[in-house]
Amino acid sequence: MAYRVEVQKDLCISSGKCVSDGPKVFRFDDQELAEPISETTDYELQSLLKLARNCPGEAITIFAESGEIIDHS
């Protein structure tokens, strides 16, 4: 199943946790804020949820193919 990952730039604190823990999913943009590498990913859901939970700025949201937010709390 494919998932959509979104980073809220106004909440991103550029800690780099998501980029270092999920280099196949995240990278830094030209302002050193995290962004998804691709619009959608087939990365394992549990790993995506862990990345979202570990974001110190709580800036990562995971969406199902249907557009529904997958709760990661």
C-alpha positions as CSV (number, residue, x, y, z in Angstrom):
1,M,0.0,0.0,0.0
2,A,1.2,3.5,-0.8
3,Y,1.2,6.3,1.8
4,R,1.5,10.0,1.4
5,V,3.8,11.8,3.8
6,E,3.5,15.5,4.6
7,V,5.8,17.8,6.6
8,Q,4.4,20.9,8.0
9,K,7.2,23.4,7.3
10,D,6.1,25.8,10.0
11,L,6.5,23.0,12.6
12,C,9.7,21.6,11.3
13,I,12.7,22.5,13.6
14,S,15.3,21.0,11.3
15,S,16.5,18.5,13.8
16,G,17.4,16.0,11.0
17,K,15.9,13.1,12.9
18,C,13.6,12.0,10.1
19,V,16.3,12.5,7.5
20,S,18.9,10.4,9.4
21,D,16.4,7.7,10.5
22,G,14.5,7.6,7.1
23,P,16.9,8.6,4.3
24,K,14.7,6.8,1.8
25,V,11.7,8.9,2.7
26,F,13.0,12.3,3.8
27,R,15.6,14.9,2.7
28,F,16.4,18.5,3.5
29,D,15.2,21.3,1.2
30,D,17.3,24.4,0.3
31,Q,16.2,26.0,3.6
32,E,17.3,22.9,5.6
33,L,13.7,21.9,6.4
34,A,12.7,18.3,6.0
35,E,10.6,17.3,3.0
36,P,9.4,13.9,1.6
37,I,11.6,12.7,-1.2
38,S,8.5,11.5,-3.2
39,E,4.8,12.4,-3.1
40,T,4.0,8.8,-2.1
41,T,6.0,6.0,-0.6
42,D,5.6,2.2,-0.2
43,Y,7.8,2.4,2.9
44,E,6.5,0.1,5.7
45,L,3.7,1.8,7.7
46,Q,5.2,0.9,11.1
47,S,8.4,2.6,10.1
48,L,6.6,5.7,8.8
49,L,4.7,5.9,12.1
50,K,7.9,5.6,14.1
51,L,9.4,8.5,12.1
52,A,6.3,10.6,12.7
53,R,6.3,9.8,16.4
54,N,10.0,10.7,16.8
55,C,9.7,14.1,15.1
56,P,10.5,16.6,17.8
57,G,8.5,19.3,16.1
58,E,5.5,16.9,15.5
59,A,5.6,18.1,11.9
60,I,5.1,14.8,10.1
61,T,1.6,13.5,9.0
62,I,1.0,10.2,7.3
63,F,-2.0,9.7,5.0
64,A,-3.6,6.5,3.7
65,E,-4.3,6.2,0.0
66,S,-7.9,7.3,0.7
67,G,-6.6,10.6,2.1
68,E,-7.4,9.7,5.7
69,I,-4.8,10.7,8.3
70,I,-3.2,7.7,10.0
71,D,-3.0,8.5,13.7
72,H,0.5,8.0,15.1
73,S,0.1,9.0,18.7
